[in-house]
C-alpha cells in the first residue's frame, strides 16, 4: 500500500486497512512516513520531537514504554540531525530528521492496529511538511 498524498478521504482508507488487518491477522503493521520541506525550527528541537511522540501515541492509542530517546549526530551534512526512538508496548516508533534537506523519515511499527493515514497526516501537520510519502505494510 503506497500513497504519495494525504489528500482525499483517508478516513475510509484507514477503515479499510484496519479491517483488513483484523481479517488477515498479521503479526504487525508498519507505516513509513517520509516528509519533505519541513519546518527547520521544529525538526531541530529535541523537546518538540518528544512532544510529537507523546501526542502521536495519544492519537493512535499506543502506550509508551520508557522515555523518548532523541540524539543529535552525524558527521556527514547529508544525514546529520536528530534521530528518535520510542518503545511502545506493542513495538516501536522511530525517526530521523535530516537537517540539510529538512526532511523527516518516520516509522511506526506495532502489532496493534492503528489508523496509518490519520497518523501520517498528524506527522505532516506537526512538522509542517509540504509533501508526504506514505507506505503501509503488514508484517507476517
N, C-alpha and C positions, 0 to 999 in steps of 0.2 A: 504494500500500500504506500503510495507516494503522492504527495501533493505539493506543488510549488506555491500555493496560495492559501491564505486563510480567509479568503472572502467567500461569500455564499453561505449556504446552510450547513455549517459544520456541526450543528447540534444533531442533525439526522445522521451525519457521518459517524459521530460518536456513538449514537444509539446502535447503529449497525455493527460497529466494531465491538462494543461491549456485549451485544447479543451473540455475535459470532464467537467471542471469547468464551462465553458461557456454554455455548453448544459444543465447541471443539475441545474445551478444557485443556489448553496448552499449559506448559509449566509457567510461562510468564509472558509479559508484554514489554516491548522496548519501543520507545519513541525517541527518535533523533530529531532535534530541532536546531537548524543552522540559521542564524540571524545575521544579516548584513547591515552595515551602516548604522550601528547602534550609537546611543549617546555615550561619548567617551567619559564624561564625568561619572556616569553610573557604573560602567564596566571597570573603572579604575578605583572603585570604592569598596573595600572589603566589607564594611558594615552593610552597605546597600545589597551586596551579594548575599550576605547572611539573611537580611530581611526578605529578599526574594525567595530564598529557600523556605523560610518559615511560612510565608504567605502561600507559596505553591503547595506545600504539604497540606495546609488547611484546605485549599481549594480542591485538591484531588483526594482528600481524606486519607492521607498517609501519616503514620506515626513515626516521628524521628527517633533514632536510636543514637544517643550521644550528641555531641556538638558538631556544627558545620565546620569543616576544615577549609580555610581559604589561604592559599600560599601564592606569593608573587615570585615568579622565577623565569629564567630563560635568558641565556646569553645572546642567542640569535634574535635580532629585532623582529624577524618574520614571525616568530612564535612566542615572544615574551609577553607576559601578562599574568593575570591571576588564573589559578586552577582551583576548583572547588570539588569537594566530595561531601556527601551527606548520606550516612547509612539510614535506611528506613527499615521498619520491622519486616517489610516484605521484599527488600533488596537495597537498591542504591540509586541516588541521583548524583550526577557528576557534570562538570562543565569546564570549559576553557574559554578565556576571554582574551582575544588577540589584540594587543594594543595597536600594532601597526595598521591593521585594517578595520579596527572597531567591529570585528566580527565576534559572535558568540556561538559556541558549539556545545549543546546540551544533550545529555542522555538521561532518560527517565526509564528505569527498569524496575518492574515489580511483578510478583506472582499474584497480585491482586489487581483486578481490572480497574481501569480509571478512564475518564474521557480524554483521549490524547489530543484532540484538536482544541478543546477548551483549555487544556494545559498549554499547548503551543501558542494559542492566542494570548494567554496571560503572559507567557515569556516574551513574546514580541512587544506587547504593550508595556511591560515593566521596563525592558531595556530600550524601548523606543526604536526598535529595528525597522528599517524601511522595507525589508523583504524577509520572507521566511521560507525555508525548505523543510518539509516535514516528512519523515518516513516512520511508518508504524510496522513493526514486525512481531509476530508471535514466536515464542521460543518453545520448542517441543523437546 
